[in-house]
Amino acid sequence: MAEEYPLSAPTSDEKTMSALAHGLPIVCGFIGPLIIFLVKKDESQFVAENSKESLNFQITLAIAYIVSGILCAILIGLFLLAVVWVCSFIFCIVGAIKGSEGKIYRYPFNIRLIK
């Protein structure tokens, strides 16, 4: 799921910002990747790609949480909430690691609304 960045090797700052774009949602949701995307999108294509991917994943998670919340009425939603939370945590950590390695991480399932 991770791709090497084809143009030039990302700098240490770009790797750090990419790792933060994937890791911050564990603490602050979509706000972290959104701020990183808005600040760095014109400066670094590498950071922009990683932060867009993370932001899209947070939107996908929000939809999953809403659907799971609705399904709590028939009890399967409780299980789905737990699955969504665990997947969110694991994929955000994997994305942060890949970003710090200088790779663009693509989440296994993601609705890509921000292009």
SULBEL-V127832 format. One record per backbone hydrogen bond with DSSP energy under -1.0 kcal/mol. CO is the residue of the C=O (numbers start at 0). NH is the residue of the N-H. If there is no record, write none. Layout:
# SULBEL-V127832
<<CO NH> <CO NH>>
This chain:
# SULBEL-V127832
<<0 105> <2 103> <10 14> <11 15> <12 16> <13 17> <14 18> <15 19> <16 20> <17 21> <18 22> <19 23> <22 25> <23 26> <23 27> <24 28> <27 30> <29 33> <30 34> <31 35> <32 36> <33 37> <34 38> <35 39> <36 40> <39 43> <43 47> <44 48> <45 49> <46 50> <47 51> <48 52> <49 53> <50 54> <51 55> <52 56> <53 57> <54 58> <55 59> <56 60> <57 61> <58 62> <59 63> <60 64> <61 65> <62 66> <63 67> <64 68> <65 69> <66 70> <69 72> <70 73> <70 76> <71 74> <75 79> <76 80> <77 81> <78 82> <79 83> <80 84> <81 85> <82 86> <83 87> <84 88> <85 89> <86 90> <87 91> <88 92> <89 93> <90 94> <91 95> <92 96> <93 97> <94 98> <95 99> <96 100> <97 102> <98 101> <103 2> <110 112>>
